[in-house]
Amino acid sequence: MYAIPQDIHTEVFAKLPDEFRRNTTAPWLEVQRRALKTHSFLEGPCFDERGRLYVVDIPFGRVFSISEQGAFDLVAEYDGEPNGMKIIAQDKALIADHKLGLVALTLSTGAIEVIYDRPVLERFIGLNDLFIASNGDIYFTDQGQSGLQEYSGRVYRLTPEGQLDCLLENIPSPNGLVLDAAEESLLVGVTRANQIWRLPLLLDGRVSKAGVFINMSGGVGPDGLALDAQGNLVVCHPGLGLVWVFSPYGELMKRIRSCTGRMTTNCAFHPTRNNELYITESETGTILRAKVG
């Protein structure tokens, strides 16, 4: 269908130190990983304006910061299951927490505040990832245990005025999401269908004529998404140990290979060196780095 993509190799930027590695299970691991005893499950990479990288550890409710030299510091540890994360102010991060809902984290103190957990008095089934538009709208996925056996996943939008809208429901495992460069369509990784869906947005923010943008195969299915400076779509594909780069029109261009494990779950570009992509490889508790472009 497409020409053979350009191969891009990765290097290890940082690895979770032994002092932070555990050898136990947790409620999230009992369901997601068949009660596997593990050291961590890193996801949610994002940068602050100074270029410091932050990641979450889902099963053990931890948030770490990582220096430019690859040194880890524990920012917070709480009774939650943090997943997608974005820095929203100098000392504040917003987290899509599978257990608690939408959560704000004060980076300097590690304090946690639940922002939204019960729309219409009903709890989310399990938030996964989030994206913040230029106008402040927050888009996030409610994945839970949805899949081909249960089409119960949803995509929400929360406006700065506090209005919460369900944009799309009956999705088999909505995961990573990102607005396209023009902010006219929302792209969503639908993990269990192994697809990227395109959700065109009307002027009032509603979704019209949602459809499949990219069909994928193998691995677990698409996880985290990002856009590069040219508007190309970057798709993490855990289970294959790959990250794909597609053009704005859905044409496969590049293939980024993990140099360690196969759980390439999420990614983020450096804020000033915008050709540097940082990838969480959750199997080994490692942060990979690749030069894209």
C-alpha positions in Angstrom: 0.0 0.0 0.0 2.8 2.4 0.9 6.6 2.5 0.2 8.9 1.0 2.8 9.1 3.7 5.6 12.4 5.3 6.7 13.8 3.5 9.7 14.8 5.6 12.7 16.7 4.1 15.6 16.5 5.1 19.3 18.9 5.4 22.2 18.3 5.1 25.9 18.0 8.6 27.4 17.1 7.5 31.0 16.2 4.4 32.9 14.2 4.2 36.2 16.8 3.7 39.0 16.8 0.6 41.1 15.8 2.6 44.2 12.4 3.3 42.5 11.9 -0.2 41.1 9.4 -2.4 42.8 8.7 -6.1 42.5 5.1 -6.4 43.4 1.6 -6.3 41.9 -1.2 -3.7 42.3 -4.9 -3.6 41.5 -4.2 -2.0 38.1 -1.7 -4.7 37.3 -4.1 -7.5 38.4 -6.5 -6.5 35.6 -4.2 -5.0 33.0 -1.2 -7.3 33.3 -2.6 -10.5 34.8 -1.2 -9.7 38.3 2.3 -9.6 37.0 4.8 -8.4 39.5 6.6 -5.5 38.0 8.9 -2.6 38.7 6.7 0.1 37.2 4.7 1.0 34.1 5.8 4.4 32.8 3.6 6.5 30.6 2.3 10.1 30.2 5.6 11.9 29.2 5.4 15.7 29.0 7.8 18.6 29.2 7.7 21.8 31.2 8.8 25.1 29.6 12.4 24.6 31.0 12.8 21.3 29.2 12.3 19.0 32.2 10.6 15.8 31.4 7.8 14.3 33.6 6.4 10.8 33.5 3.8 8.8 35.5 3.9 5.3 36.9 0.4 4.0 36.6 0.1 1.1 39.0 1.9 2.7 41.9 0.5 6.2 41.7 3.8 7.9 41.1 4.9 10.9 39.1 8.6 11.4 38.3 10.6 14.3 36.9 13.7 13.6 34.8 16.6 16.1 34.3 18.3 16.8 31.1 21.0 14.4 32.3 18.5 11.6 32.8 18.3 11.7 36.6 14.9 10.7 38.2 13.2 12.6 41.1 10.0 11.5 42.8 7.5 14.4 42.5 4.4 12.7 43.9 3.0 9.4 45.2 -0.7 9.1 45.8 -3.6 6.6 45.9 -4.4 6.8 42.2 -3.6 5.4 38.8 -2.2 8.4 36.8 -2.0 8.0 33.0 -2.0 10.9 30.5 -0.4 14.1 31.8 0.1 17.7 30.6 1.8 20.7 32.2 -0.8 23.5 32.3 1.1 26.2 34.3 4.5 26.8 35.9 3.8 24.6 38.9 0.7 22.7 37.8 0.0 19.5 35.8 -3.3 18.0 34.7 -3.6 14.2 34.9 -6.1 11.7 33.4 -6.3 9.3 36.3 -7.8 5.9 35.7 -9.0 5.6 39.3 -9.8 9.2 40.3 -10.8 11.1 37.1 -9.4 14.4 36.1 -6.7 15.4 38.6 -4.5 18.5 39.1 -1.0 18.1 40.5 1.0 20.8 42.2 4.5 19.9 41.0 6.4 21.7 43.8 4.5 20.0 46.7 3.1 16.8 45.1 -0.4 17.8 46.3 -3.3 16.3 44.4 -6.7 17.8 43.7 -9.6 16.0 42.0 -11.0 18.3 39.3 -13.7 16.2 37.8 -14.8 12.6 38.7 -18.6 12.3 38.5 -20.3 13.8 35.4 -24.0 13.7 36.0 -23.3 11.9 39.3 -21.9 8.9 37.5 -18.2 8.1 37.6 -16.0 7.7 34.6 -15.1 4.1 33.6 -11.4 4.9 33.6 -9.7 8.0 32.1 -6.7 7.3 29.9 -5.2 10.3 28.1 -5.8 14.1 27.5 -5.0 16.9 25.1 -5.3 20.6 25.6 -6.4 22.8 22.7 -5.1 26.4 22.1 -8.4 27.8 23.4 -8.1 25.9 26.7 -10.5 23.1 25.9 -9.5 19.8 27.4 -10.1 16.7 25.4 -9.8 13.3 27.2 -10.6 9.7 26.7 -12.5 7.5 29.1 -11.3 4.0 28.2 -11.9 1.7 31.2 -12.0 -1.9 30.1 -13.8 -1.2 26.9 -12.9 -3.2 23.8 -14.4 -5.3 21.1 -16.3 -7.2 23.8 -17.9 -3.9 25.2 -18.1 -0.7 23.2 -18.4 1.6 26.2 -15.4 4.0 25.7 -16.0 7.7 25.3 -14.3 10.9 24.3 -15.1 14.1 26.3 -14.4 17.8 26.0 -14.2 20.1 29.1 -14.3 23.8 28.3 -12.6 26.5 30.4 -16.1 27.6 31.5 -16.6 24.1 33.0 -19.0 22.7 30.4 -18.4 18.9 30.0 -19.6 17.4 26.7 -19.4 13.8 25.6 -18.3 14.1 22.0 -18.4 10.4 21.0 -19.4 7.2 22.8 -19.5 3.4 22.0 -15.8 3.3 21.3 -13.8 0.0 21.7 -10.9 1.4 23.8 -10.2 5.0 23.1 -6.6 5.9 24.1 -4.2 8.6 23.0 -5.6 11.7 21.3 -4.4 14.8 19.6 -5.9 17.7 17.5 -4.6 18.0 14.0 -2.5 21.1 13.2 -5.5 23.2 12.2 -7.4 22.1 15.3 -10.3 21.1 13.0 -10.3 17.3 13.7 -9.5 15.2 16.7 -7.5 12.1 16.1 -8.0 9.2 18.6 -6.1 6.0 19.0 -8.7 3.2 19.3 -6.5 0.5 20.7 -8.6 -2.7 20.5 -9.8 -1.9 17.0 -6.1 -1.2 16.0 -7.2 2.0 14.3 -6.8 5.8 14.4 -10.2 7.5 14.2 -10.7 11.0 12.8 -13.4 13.1 14.6 -14.2 16.3 12.5 -15.3 19.1 14.8 -18.1 21.5 13.9 -17.8 25.2 14.8 -19.7 24.6 18.0 -17.3 21.8 19.0 -19.6 18.8 18.2 -18.4 15.8 16.2 -19.7 15.1 12.7 -19.0 12.2 10.4 -16.4 10.4 12.5 -14.5 7.8 10.6 -11.4 5.6 10.4 -8.3 7.5 9.4 -5.7 4.8 9.7 -5.9 1.0 9.9 -3.1 -0.7 11.7 -2.2 -4.3 12.6 -0.3 -6.4 15.1 1.0 -5.5 18.5 -1.5 -4.3 21.1 -2.9 -1.4 19.1 -2.2 2.3 19.0 -1.5 4.0 22.3 -0.1 7.6 22.7 -0.3 10.1 19.8 1.6 13.3 19.1 2.1 15.8 16.2 5.5 16.9 15.0 6.4 20.4 13.9 5.2 19.7 10.3 1.8 18.3 11.4 2.7 14.7 10.9 1.0 12.2 13.2 3.3 10.1 15.5 1.7 6.9 16.8 3.1 4.7 19.6 2.4 1.0 18.9 3.1 -1.1 22.0 3.7 -4.8 21.6 5.6 -4.2 18.4 8.2 -1.9 20.0 7.6 0.7 17.3 6.5 4.3 16.8 5.1 5.2 13.4 5.1 8.6 11.7 2.2 9.3 9.2 1.8 12.4 7.0 -1.2 14.7 7.8 -3.0 12.7 5.1 -2.4 9.3 6.7 0.5 8.1 4.5 3.1 6.0 6.3 6.5 7.8 6.3 8.8 6.7 9.1 9.2 3.7 11.5 11.0 4.3 14.9 12.4 1.1 16.5 12.8 0.6 20.2 16.4 -0.4 21.2 15.0 -2.1 24.4 11.6 -3.6 25.0 8.4 -3.7 23.0 6.0 -1.6 25.1 6.4 1.7 23.4 3.4 3.3 25.0 3.7 7.2 24.8 5.8 10.0 23.4 6.5 13.7 23.6 8.6 16.1 21.6 11.2 18.3 23.4 9.9 21.9 23.6 12.9 23.6 22.1 14.7 20.8 20.2 11.5 19.9 18.3 13.1 17.1 16.3 13.8 15.1 19.5 11.1 12.6 20.4 11.1 11.0 23.9 9.3 7.6 24.2 8.2 5.7 27.3 9.1 2.0 27.0 7.1 0.5 29.8 8.5 -3.0 29.7 11.9 -2.0 30.8 11.1 1.2 32.6 13.1 3.2 30.1 12.8 6.5 28.3 14.0 6.4 24.7 15.1 9.2 22.5 15.0 9.5 18.7 15.8 12.2 16.3 12.8 12.6 13.9 13.2 14.8 10.9 
